[in-house]
């Protein structure tokens, strides 16, 4: 009997540990108890009985291993997250802190260091710490150095505002700190840190700022030094993956080294060992990012298969790399970069062949068809992840990848040996690096000139319905041994569920409005009001373009009719930080009727109507919106100036306001609060107001 799905042991094992880790993470994230793990016992027992009756030894072994891996992933994630909450320092307290620097980087607000082996207040502290450095922070320090400072420490939380700090969870960063006074340091050696610093200095000492930043990012994957607008051009064009040290970089380096060793007539076994060793050394220099490790493992598998003269299977290879990485740390499944890396490779493995053949059948040249099929296959795999993580995908990325990836690959093949020779022979550094800087600058200039931001697909994400997408494309891929009619029917049903789910997430009820409260770590508060006539955004005077962008993308509200700003006398300038555009801007203070923005009319009325909703400023920090007899009060100040409303949305206080229901941006462990629950939605219709959706965070069931 022909199997419905072609069985691959490595893929089955990888899927087992991935599901265990994923379900466990969702349980902890949503504060659900792990009692569902009990279901593993009868399911495993039933499968074992079936295989025992059939005397299928292989099935028995695979089932037992899968159950063990599922349990390992689930328990491992639970233990890791529990350990993250084990803190011994007080939030907001002053300590003398010492530790060893294992990473140094740059943000828009300045430099930071990450410390391990921490001693604070004279006691050893579990976990790591991120320290934000001032402009003059004291003695120089770098990776490997031991540092000591006196400063304010804060306890970080893994879950806040309906999201998670995945990077901090994976790096076990339990604390953040800011030095009070100067920092002292003592030299310490770190091999990978020393090499990375040498490469950074090499680029920035011999090239201009922008060229150096792009070259450094291309070589190491560190994009922190690239200007935000330039980086956005790469992201909007769907080609930012050229900076992620993964398959593109690793395969090229592996190929270059293999080619050189072959020309030197090195025997196959030593040549393979040297090539794989250099690849893993390079991943260490780039910080052992998960995407780089995944690609390095796949290179190692390829080398073993070639030496054994076996048949290389890319799906089994990527499954094996996934298995190894999640065995080391089951929490790695939450890394977006790792998810994208795995999804892209799986997409290529599953769809590339059939898409390439289809393109060649319509007379597209083989090289163009091959490049296009690889790009399209990777996008099929990564589409839902990109939407949910970044809020958009670029429809122009297919064409841009066909053009830019071969160019970038050629540049990197020149850059790699030139950088090595420049490190060895410093006098030639400027000349050697210019060989790669010029084509990189031309490529970047062309990408910026394209304005790929006009080609974005956004306004929705699949959310919990993402599995329907993956199942539908898997059924259509040809990996399922069913007749085309059955496959089409199954895919159609799954697609219908997916479309219905997405529509329900973003709908606005006829004759009603949707009110969505949102906040972010840096004190950015916003309320989005969706109506049939358009979208209105109310923001605090310190908006976060990141959080506001996500709010608009997730709710299909990129087109704003108006923005209303709550804040002090300088609040009009908050529009500069918003990162979104509108036709009309409303502010409270009108000492000077400024019109500082081109194409945007600034209004200073205390009472006005937008999209059928009546608004009234109470003061600079408080406003009331009236619709269908329901008053929604929004307050972004320390106190509430609104006397009465049906729904009050405030920071963490109600003061003397009379209300029927309150929503807080910051009030922890209160039923309706954005900090615990994430974005909260309410429907106003026919003179009533009701919560929309299910919110369960930290054990609080909202609706």
C-alpha positions, 0 to 999 in steps of 0.5 A: 500500500502506498504511503500517504506521506513519504516517511523521513525519520529525521523529519519525524523526530524533528517535528516531535521535539518542535511540537513539544517545545512549541506547545509548551511555550504557548502554554506558558505564554498563555498561562495554561497548565501543562496537564495536556501532557498527560495526553501523550501517554495514551497516544504513545501507548496506542501507537506502540500497541499497533506497532507491536501487533504488526511486529513493526520494530522500526515503528516501535523504536521511532514512536518511543523516541518521538515521545521522548523528544516531545516530552524533552522539548515540552519540559525543557521549555518549561524549565528554561522559562521557569529559570528565567523568572528566578531572580535575586536582584531587586527591581530598581535597586542600586548595586555594584556589579561586575561581570564579563563582556560577551557581546558589545553592540550599538543601538540608536540611543548608544552602546550597550554590553552584555555581561555574564558571570555576574556578581552584584552586591557581593553575591553571584547572580544567575542569568545575564545582564544588558548594560546601557552605556552613556556617552562617556561611560569610563574605561574602554571595554570589549568582548572578553573584558571584565567590567565593574560599575555602580548602577541601577538594575532592573528585572526584565520580564519575558512577556509583556504587552502581549509579546515576548522578548525572544532575544532576551529569553534565548540569551537568558538576560534577566536584568538590565542596568545603567551605570551611575558614574564611570565604568572600570574594566580589565582586559580579557581575551576572547578569540571570536570577540578579538577577530570580530573586533579586528574585522569591524576596525578593519572596515571602519578604518578603511571605508566610509561610514555607510560602506563600512557598515554594509560591508561589516554586516555582509561579513558578520551579520551584524546590522546595528551600524547600518543607518535605519533608512538604508536597512529599511530599503533592504527589508522592504525589498525582501533582500535583508536576508543577505545580511543574515549569516546563513545558507548564502554565506556558509555555502559560498565559504564552503564552496570557496574553501573546497575549491581551493583545497581541490586545486591544491590536490588535498585528499577528500577526507582532510579537505572535507574536515578542513572545509567544515572546520572553517565553516564552523569557525566562521559561524563562531566569529559571527556569534553562532547565530542559529541560522548560521549553525543550521547552515553549517550543520547542513554543510557537514551532513553534505560532506559526510554524504559525499564522502560516503557516496550516498544520496543527499536529501535536503529535507532530512538534512535540515531536519537533522540540523533542527533536531540538533539545535533544539536538543541543545536548547528547546527554546530555540524554536521561538527565534524568528531568525531560526524559524525563517531559516528553517522555513526557507530551506524547507520551502526550497526543498519541497517546491523548488523542483516543481516550480522550476520545471513549470517555469521552464515549460513556459519557455523561461530560460533555465538560469532565470527559472532556477533563480526565480523558483528558489526565491519563490519557494523560499517565500512560500515557506516564510510568508506567514512568519514574515507577516506575523513577525514584521507585519508585511512582505514585499511582492517585489522581493521575487524580482529583486532576489533574482537580480540582487542575490547573484550580485551579492553572492559575487561580491561576497566571493570577492569580499571573503578573500580580500578581507582575509588578505587585508587582515594579514597585510594591513598596508593593502587593506584600503585597496582590497576593501575598495574592490568590494565596497564599490559594487556594494555601494552601487547595489545599495544605491540602486535598492534605495532608489527603487522605493520598494516600500511602495510594494508591501503587502500588509494589513493582516496576519494569519495568527493562530490560523497559520497552520492552515496555510502550511498544511494547504501548501504542503498538500499541494506540494506533491509530497502527499500521495493523493490524487490531485482532486483530493489534494485540491479539495483539502487545500480549498477547505483549509484555505477557506478556514484561513481566509475566514479566520483572517477576515474575523481578525480584522472586521469592523461590524456594520454600524459599529466601531472597533476600539483597540488599546495598545502600549509598548515598553518605552511608554508609548500608548496608542488607541486605534479606532476602526470605523466603516468611514476610516481609521483614527489613531490616538497616541501619546506624545512619545510614540514608538514607530515600531509598536504603532507600525505593528498595531496598524499592520495587524489591524489593516489600518495603514491608511489613517484619516486622522491622528490625535495626539495627547500630551504637553505643549511640544506634543505636536512634534510627536508626529515626527516619531510616528512612522505613519502618515495621515491627512489631518492631525489634531493637537490640544495646545494652540498658543501658536497655530503651527503648520509644520508638516507638508501635506498634513493639516494640523487642527487645534479645535477642542471639539471636532468630528472624525469618521462619524465619531465626536471628540472633545479634548478635556485637557492636553492629556485627556480626550473623550470619543462619543459614538452611538451614545457610548463615551470612550475616555482616553487618558495618557497623563499621570492623572485622569481629568475625565469626570465620566465615561462608559469605557476609560482607557488610562495609564494606571489610574482612574482618580475621580472618574466615574466609569462602567469599565476601565482598561489600563496600559500599565496596571499589572494583574488587573482584568483589562490591562494591556501589559498582561494581555496585549492589545485589547479590543472592544466593539461599540455598536447600538449603544453597547460596548463589549470585549472582542476576542479571548484574552488569557494572560497570567491566569486572567481570563478576560472574556 
